[in-house]
């Protein structure tokens, strides 16, 4: 039981009224003898007593400023705001023959509204929009793969255009004589320069042909770009054709039955590889699917010419504004100096955002640290408070022997301090819908417009003092050391983009482990991390939580590796997702209005998505617990209070586990469930019908 905090003043409003009547009035105004509540003077006393009680309530609380300092004293600090991240696409006014640059720090904002200020994002790095240049064109026959002649290189003229008409999906004359393309036939387009993150439009000039047997608006084609998947694995990433009517980018080729254009936002990490003896950056089109009489090529389309143009590019941006070369002032040569940045709150500095100390023509770069506990008199260290932008240099303390020990170097007297650049901003208001960022604050050359094609995500406000006070006991317990499983979880949850975590050791994997999944070895801790994702309409994108982003693994390693005991290793992994689909048929009395039926459907479906949810689900509403199986009778218990006049007929609820392309009905519960497993909603189906009886 925690100790009771004593109040500085325990008097209530009634105590103050009684004190005034019994002591103050007889002393200062003895002739006042009417103390009834109807007396105007007594009414004033009661008013002032109520106001004083409110003041005493504030006095009895620890002021926020003092509480903040006490928390800092034990090493617990408020986390600053987090900036939302976005991908901004810049559109050219016309294709350019030379490279176009969009500099880091280019700002784009939302439209200013009367009820809310504009939200400003700035680009995080340099964007170079390069002119597209086709270097090579290859065709590949699927039936010939394995032979040296499975791929054919076609000659381009001096303008890098096709010299002769080309069948895009040619037949293999060694196998057969007909011209019907096979599943897996493909053509490859090689670019001379890196087109990563570029908006490239291809123009196909073809021999017009009636698309017999083909549905030209949805041909059986798959476009892919060769790029790095993860840290070092090379593979083909699917690239859907762009459909942006507002900017004029749509697929008008109709399955290559007509001359037309097709545009792509190419992925970020394309790499130069070799195909058909030609080195380049490759985009390919593959016939995808089984041969279907209602939607298949009866013969290969023929291209007369293919050209490429770059119409824009995409770059990362964050909800922040960039400030460059801000002067902080001059050093007075004493330890423990403080300076303040002009703008706050400040985002966590990146590696190239540094404090620069200039003295006698020389510049030195100083390093940010969390505290000065490990600093010496030769350490060029500083701390930064993200909330108010205070830059603090190391102090010096007198030791028992009288010597002065410096915790950090002191800049020489008269030296100038400046911040190379920093970013300020962040907060939840940076989480925006698609196409909200459309106002360019500056006008880069040749840029017509810009926008965010997808939702922004990751914005969070600065941590409140109440949250910090709640976290203080955990911080005191771990002290930045990972010993127990709970310590690993506590440290992991301090990393951005981590929603929840669970740690287990050898012998704790549980039943239902995935075949082939390596078990923890002696001395190894497996940390299961559930990343933060944006859910749309209550549905969690499973593909985004069943793998960990490489940057998230880097952040986890950076946070946890220094805290692990000697002889202990840690392995990070995503949770094993168990998607569950609920099919539910409800009955309502005859004559129930259609709006009521729809409301019941929506309410029940929302509750299913909320309960079977890694973030908001489970019995406690804090996310489905790791390693907890699902019992079908739980579903009845969750939806029963929502039904009203509706009811669930016998055997009208079906729960299905859908994993690995296979479906398995859940009769009573999921029998085998590993500790790293977690339940997530698949697409639920709720139907409401009138009772026929």
Order of alpha helices (4+ residues) and beta strands (2+ residues): alpha-alpha-alpha-alpha-beta-beta-beta-beta-beta-beta-beta-beta-beta-beta-beta-beta-beta-beta-beta-beta-beta-beta-beta-beta-beta-beta-beta-beta-beta-beta-beta-alpha-alpha-beta-beta-alpha-alpha-beta-beta-alpha-alpha-beta-beta-beta-beta
